[in-house]
Amino acid sequence: LLLFTPNLRPFLCPALPVLAWLSLFTSCGGIPTDIRPEINVTLLPRLETSIFGVNLSDKLASNISPVKDIFAWIPYGVLHFINGVICIPVFYFLAPKGTLPKFARAFGYMNLAGVVTQIAFPTASPWYLHLYGTQPANYSMPGNPGGLIRVDDILHINLYGNTFGNSPLVFGAWPSLHSGSAVLINLFIARLNPWLIPLNFGYVFWIWWACLYLRHHYLVDLFGGFFYAFIAFVWIYRGRILP
């Protein structure tokens, strides 16, 4: 396709990593279970308590309310899925030329690397520990929406229960790509306008809190996502972080 449409090459080439990531994510459920690694259900909570002294997700999720549920749902269940799309016109019209292709490559490669890691090193989310304890997991187990099931109840829908229940990648806690995506987007925005850095940090901490509160990630997962995003950002700019 790239050979026969040279005029589209500047648009298609940066999109290839994104397409590769989406293709791998949607198809990974078809990988035969007999060649897939054993699912680790204990490493992340042990790291969490060893490093931070507490299972922060469990602590935050032990005090729930409908107001907190909606406040967590906004960044985790809404903004996460539309921010990448919003960035397209922002980086195309408001950023220096070449920013959008750089962002597309960094975003695609970061998510692709994250999904490869999740497939090669499957780990259970906090909701698993809450429901099953340290019982060994297997690939026949369905996904779980964690605290988002309460949002389904509040809104009288079955969106998140159905979506996470049919996820092709159930055991992909580390690294958190919710964290990675938020960090990467805000690194690009901060490079575009450093005055937005405090606001950017506020958004990242908001989605981090949501990930923990909804029992979707441990804090170590969030730092893992930060690491993947930072590496992708530095790599795409060849180490030149500042404009």
C-alpha positions in Angstrom: 0.0 0.0 0.0 2.8 2.4 0.9 4.5 1.6 -2.5 1.5 2.6 -4.5 0.3 5.6 -2.5 3.4 7.7 -2.0 1.3 10.8 -1.2 -0.2 9.0 1.8 3.1 7.7 3.1 3.7 10.7 5.5 0.3 9.8 7.1 0.4 6.0 7.0 3.9 5.4 8.2 3.5 7.1 11.6 0.2 5.2 12.0 1.7 1.8 11.5 2.9 1.3 15.1 -0.6 2.2 16.3 -2.2 -0.3 13.9 0.3 -2.9 15.0 -0.6 -2.3 18.7 -4.3 -2.5 18.0 -4.0 -5.6 15.9 -1.9 -7.4 18.6 -4.2 -6.4 21.4 -7.4 -7.5 19.7 -5.9 -10.8 18.5 -3.8 -11.9 21.4 -6.7 -13.8 22.9 -6.2 -16.4 20.2 -2.7 -17.3 21.3 -2.8 -21.0 22.4 -2.8 -21.3 26.2 -0.3 -24.1 26.1 2.5 -21.8 24.9 1.5 -18.8 27.1 3.5 -18.0 30.3 2.2 -18.8 33.8 0.1 -15.9 35.2 1.7 -14.3 38.2 -0.9 -13.3 40.9 1.4 -12.5 43.8 4.4 -10.5 42.6 2.7 -7.1 42.2 1.0 -7.0 45.6 4.2 -8.2 47.2 6.2 -5.5 45.5 3.5 -2.9 46.4 3.7 -3.6 50.1 7.5 -4.1 50.1 8.2 -0.8 48.4 5.4 1.4 49.6 4.5 -0.3 52.9 0.8 -0.7 52.0 -1.5 -2.0 49.2 -2.7 1.5 48.2 -5.3 0.2 45.8 -6.9 -2.0 48.5 -6.8 1.0 50.9 -8.4 3.4 48.5 -11.0 0.9 47.3 -12.1 0.1 50.9 -13.9 3.5 51.1 -16.2 3.9 48.2 -19.1 6.2 47.3 -21.1 7.0 44.2 -19.4 10.4 44.0 -16.0 8.9 44.0 -17.1 6.3 41.5 -18.1 8.9 39.0 -15.0 11.0 39.7 -12.8 8.0 39.0 -14.9 7.0 35.9 -14.3 10.3 34.1 -10.6 9.9 33.6 -10.4 6.1 33.5 -13.5 5.3 31.5 -14.0 8.4 29.3 -11.0 10.7 28.9 -8.5 7.8 28.5 -10.4 6.7 25.3 -10.8 10.1 23.7 -7.7 12.0 24.6 -5.6 10.3 21.9 -8.1 11.3 19.3 -8.3 14.9 20.6 -4.5 15.1 20.3 -4.7 14.6 16.6 -6.1 18.1 15.7 -4.2 19.7 18.6 -0.8 18.5 17.5 -1.6 19.0 13.8 -2.8 22.6 14.0 -1.3 24.0 17.2 2.1 22.3 17.5 5.3 22.6 15.4 5.4 20.7 12.2 6.2 17.1 12.7 4.8 16.8 16.2 1.8 14.7 15.2 3.9 12.0 13.4 6.3 11.9 16.4 3.4 11.5 18.8 1.8 8.8 16.7 5.0 6.8 16.6 5.7 7.2 20.3 2.1 6.4 21.2 2.1 3.3 19.0 5.4 2.0 20.0 4.8 2.6 23.7 1.5 0.7 23.6 2.9 -2.0 21.4 5.8 -2.6 23.8 3.4 -2.5 26.8 1.1 -5.2 25.2 4.1 -7.4 24.3 5.2 -7.1 28.0 1.8 -8.0 29.2 1.6 -11.1 27.0 5.1 -12.2 27.9 4.7 -11.4 31.6 1.0 -11.8 32.6 0.1 -10.3 35.9 -3.2 -10.0 37.8 -4.8 -6.7 38.7 -6.0 -5.8 42.3 -9.5 -6.9 41.5 -8.2 -10.4 41.1 -6.6 -10.4 44.6 -9.9 -9.0 46.0 -12.0 -11.7 44.4 -9.7 -14.8 44.4 -6.9 -14.0 46.8 -3.7 -15.8 45.8 -5.5 -18.6 44.0 -3.7 -19.6 40.8 -5.2 -17.9 37.7 -5.8 -19.4 34.3 -6.5 -18.0 30.9 -10.1 -19.3 30.9 -11.0 -16.7 33.5 -13.0 -13.7 32.2 -11.9 -10.2 32.8 -13.5 -8.1 35.5 -14.4 -4.3 35.5 -13.4 -3.9 39.1 -15.0 -0.7 40.5 -16.4 0.2 37.1 -19.2 -2.3 37.7 -20.6 0.3 40.1 -20.6 2.9 37.3 -22.6 0.5 35.2 -25.1 0.2 38.1 -25.3 4.0 38.5 -25.8 4.6 34.8 -28.1 1.5 34.3 -25.9 0.1 31.6 -23.7 -3.0 31.1 -20.9 -1.3 29.2 -17.9 -2.0 31.4 -19.0 -5.3 32.6 -19.4 -6.5 29.0 -16.2 -4.8 27.8 -13.9 -6.1 30.5 -15.6 -9.4 30.6 -14.8 -10.0 27.0 -11.3 -8.5 27.0 -8.7 -10.4 25.0 -6.0 -9.5 27.5 -7.2 -10.1 31.0 -3.9 -10.4 32.9 -2.1 -7.3 31.8 -1.7 -5.3 35.0 1.9 -4.3 34.4 2.7 -1.9 32.9 -0.4 0.3 33.2 -1.1 1.7 29.7 -3.7 4.0 31.2 -0.8 5.6 33.1 1.5 5.4 30.1 -0.9 7.1 27.7 -1.7 9.9 30.2 2.0 10.5 30.9 3.0 10.4 27.2 0.2 12.8 26.1 1.1 15.2 28.9 4.8 15.1 28.1 4.1 16.2 24.5 1.7 18.9 25.7 4.3 20.1 28.2 6.8 20.4 25.4 4.3 22.4 23.5 3.5 24.7 26.4 5.5 24.4 29.6 3.0 26.5 31.4 0.6 23.6 31.3 2.9 21.3 33.3 1.1 21.8 36.7 -2.2 21.0 35.0 -0.6 18.0 33.3 0.6 16.6 36.6 -2.9 17.1 38.0 -4.4 15.0 35.3 -1.8 12.2 35.7 -2.4 12.1 39.4 -6.2 12.0 38.8 -6.0 9.0 36.5 -3.5 7.3 38.8 -5.9 7.7 41.7 -8.7 6.3 39.5 -6.7 3.3 38.6 -6.0 2.5 42.2 -9.5 3.3 43.5 -11.2 1.1 40.8 -8.9 -1.8 41.6 -7.5 -1.9 38.1 -3.8 -1.3 38.9 -1.2 -1.2 41.7 1.0 1.8 42.1 4.0 -0.2 40.7 1.9 -0.7 37.5 1.5 3.1 37.3 5.2 3.7 37.6 5.8 1.0 35.0 3.5 2.9 32.6 5.4 6.1 33.4 8.7 4.4 32.6 7.4 3.1 29.2 6.0 6.6 28.3 9.2 8.4 29.3 11.4 6.0 27.3 9.1 6.4 24.2 9.2 10.2 24.5 12.9 10.5 25.0 13.6 8.0 22.1 11.3 9.8 19.7 13.1 13.1 20.4 16.5 11.5 20.5 17.1 12.7 24.0 16.1 16.4 23.3 13.4 16.7 25.8 13.1 20.5 25.9 12.1 22.4 22.7 
